[in-house]
Amino acid sequence: MSTINIDDKDYAIESLPDEAKGILGLMQANAQKQNEAQVALGLAQAAQETLSAKLKLAIKSVKPIPTPRVKTSEAGGNRTTRRATASKRKTAKAK
């Protein structure tokens, strides 16, 4: 006899009304789809990592574009150097 536990109560599946059996079947199919989706997501993540590693190898001989550095001041008068953001580079070019 197959049983199902709902809210800490056991029920014989055979004794359930057809509607409940249908809902149970949908729940089982849904759980299977969720498992399949998790497997597919894992495969997609692994593929992304592999492609990322291949891309890094493919561009190994390409010289990167230099990132401009701008001087900024912090509280207390200390001078620090940091990388300019893309929006600041665009603003500087527009002037």
C-alpha positions in Angstrom: 0.0 0.0 0.0 1.4 3.4 -1.0 0.9 6.2 1.3 1.4 10.0 1.4 2.1 12.2 4.4 0.3 15.5 4.5 0.4 17.7 7.6 1.8 14.8 9.6 -1.0 12.5 8.7 -0.7 9.4 6.5 -3.2 8.7 3.7 -3.5 5.6 1.5 -3.1 6.9 -2.0 -5.6 4.3 -3.3 -8.2 5.8 -0.9 -7.8 9.4 -2.3 -10.5 10.9 -4.5 -9.6 11.1 -8.2 -9.2 14.9 -8.0 -6.5 14.4 -5.2 -4.8 11.7 -7.2 -4.7 14.0 -10.2 -3.2 16.8 -8.1 -0.7 14.5 -6.6 0.3 13.4 -10.1 0.8 17.1 -11.1 2.9 17.7 -8.0 5.1 14.7 -8.9 5.5 15.9 -12.5 6.3 19.4 -11.3 9.0 18.1 -8.9 10.5 16.2 -11.9 10.5 19.3 -14.0 12.2 21.3 -11.2 14.9 18.6 -10.9 15.4 18.7 -14.7 15.7 22.5 -14.6 18.3 22.3 -11.8 20.3 19.9 -13.9 20.0 22.1 -17.0 21.1 25.2 -14.9 24.1 23.3 -13.6 25.1 22.3 -17.1 24.6 25.9 -18.3 26.8 27.3 -15.4 29.5 24.7 -16.2 29.4 25.7 -19.9 29.6 29.4 -18.9 32.7 28.7 -16.8 34.3 26.7 -19.6 33.6 29.4 -22.2 34.9 32.1 -19.9 38.2 30.1 -19.4 38.4 29.6 -23.2 37.8 33.3 -23.8 40.6 34.2 -21.4 43.0 31.9 -23.3 41.9 33.3 -26.6 42.6 36.9 -25.6 45.9 36.1 -23.8 48.0 37.7 -26.6 45.8 40.8 -27.0 47.0 43.9 -25.2 44.2 45.4 -23.0 43.1 49.1 -23.3 44.9 51.1 -20.7 42.6 52.4 -18.0 43.1 56.1 -17.3 43.8 57.1 -13.7 42.6 60.3 -12.2 43.6 62.1 -9.0 41.0 62.5 -6.3 41.3 63.9 -2.8 39.9 62.2 0.4 38.9 63.8 3.7 41.9 65.1 5.5 43.7 66.3 2.4 45.3 63.0 1.5 45.7 62.5 -2.3 44.8 59.1 -3.7 44.8 57.7 -7.2 41.9 55.6 -8.5 40.6 54.3 -11.8 38.3 56.6 -13.7 34.8 55.2 -14.4 33.4 54.9 -17.9 30.9 57.7 -17.2 33.8 60.1 -16.1 35.7 59.2 -19.2 32.7 60.0 -21.3 32.2 63.3 -19.5 35.9 64.2 -19.9 35.7 63.5 -23.6 32.6 65.6 -24.0 34.3 68.7 -22.6 
